[in-house]
Amino acid sequence: MPTRLEQELRKRGWSKSELARRSATNQTAVIDIVNGRMVPGANSVVMQRIACALNWDGAPSWLLEEAKGATVRRRSAESAAEKTTESCEGGGHPTPRR
């Protein structure tokens, strides 16, 4: 069963390289995460960057769970500003709000 992350990549037609570029994350790290060889912490900067690049509206750790036909939510600019203390501006880098 694919993970939600794999499902999101397929849905967008993105390669792992494209995700790495859009999330400003090391390509090897992205490949290892997608292939299940690396499991970063739920609130790690890497997972936050990936979630931002995908406009993901759930916990970043949910991207690593099996998809199982679950409804995938995307973060709108308005809901992201209301729900989090971080933003995805600056190429997918979460930055503290001021």
C-alpha positions as MATLAB code, in Angstrom:
seq = 'MPTRLEQELRKRGWSKSELARRSATNQTAVIDIVNGRMVPGANSVVMQRIACALNWDGAPSWLLEEAKGATVRRRSAESAAEKTTESCEGGGHPTPRR';
ca = [
       0.000    0.000    0.000;
       1.505    3.379   -0.931;
       1.988    6.116    1.631;
       0.109    9.377    1.418;
       3.386   10.987    0.369;
       3.716    8.627   -2.597;
       0.083    9.249   -3.453;
       0.614   13.009   -3.386;
       3.656   12.749   -5.651;
       1.751   10.621   -8.181;
      -1.260   12.933   -8.069;
       0.954   15.901   -8.973;
       3.158   14.023  -11.412;
       6.211   15.011   -9.361;
       9.399   13.022   -9.125;
      11.317   12.688   -5.886;
      13.815   15.150   -7.366;
      11.037   17.675   -7.949;
       9.824   17.307   -4.366;
      13.380   17.800   -3.123;
      13.720   20.964   -5.205;
      10.347   22.394   -4.140;
      10.935   21.607   -0.472;
      14.569   22.772   -0.476;
      15.517   19.392    0.958;
      18.436   17.129    0.158;
      17.457   14.827   -2.711;
      18.940   11.753   -1.041;
      16.901   12.433    2.094;
      13.679   12.755    0.060;
      14.411    9.524   -1.813;
      15.111    7.698    1.459;
      11.932    9.058    3.073;
       9.714    8.157    0.107;
      11.272    4.692   -0.151;
      10.864    4.082    3.598;
      14.575    3.841    4.356;
      14.465    6.932    6.570;
      11.707    7.929    8.974;
      12.221   11.480   10.206;
      10.641   12.781   13.373;
       7.005   13.838   13.096;
       7.802   17.519   13.541;
      11.197   17.542   11.868;
      12.165   20.449    9.648;
      12.418   18.055    6.692;
       8.833   16.849    7.102;
       7.611   20.419    7.608;
       9.313   21.477    4.371;
       7.831   18.537    2.483;
       4.366   19.260    3.889;
       4.668   22.914    2.902;
       5.789   22.057   -0.620;
       2.720   19.829   -0.977;
       0.360   22.353    0.690;
      -0.500   19.570    3.125;
      -3.144   20.470    5.714;
      -2.524   17.672    8.185;
       0.283   16.717   10.476;
       3.457   16.175    8.431;
       3.764   12.683    9.928;
       0.470   11.693    8.250;
       2.292   11.812    4.920;
       4.233    8.717    5.980;
       1.126    6.659    6.739;
      -0.494    4.261    4.280;
      -2.987    6.011    2.021;
      -5.807    3.402    2.276;
      -8.055    5.594    0.129;
      -8.087    8.332    2.759;
      -9.172   11.798    1.806;
      -6.144   13.980    1.331;
      -6.417   17.577    2.399;
      -4.416   20.442    1.025;
      -3.547   23.555    2.927;
      -5.055   26.767    1.647;
      -3.159   29.961    2.301;
      -5.900   31.200    4.631;
      -6.241   28.024    6.682;
      -2.476   27.677    6.983;
      -2.221   31.183    8.405;
      -5.003   30.474   10.897;
      -4.001   26.956   11.988;
      -0.241   27.175   12.322;
       2.380   29.434   13.781;
       4.599   28.744   10.819;
       4.293   29.558    7.163;
       5.553   27.929    4.009;
       6.782   31.100    2.394;
      10.335   31.220    1.101;
      10.374   28.088   -1.018;
       8.909   25.640    1.435;
      10.981   26.647    4.441;
       8.836   26.917    7.554;
       9.625   30.196    9.261;
       8.333   31.581   12.557;
       5.549   34.137   12.281;
       6.219   37.588   13.687;
];
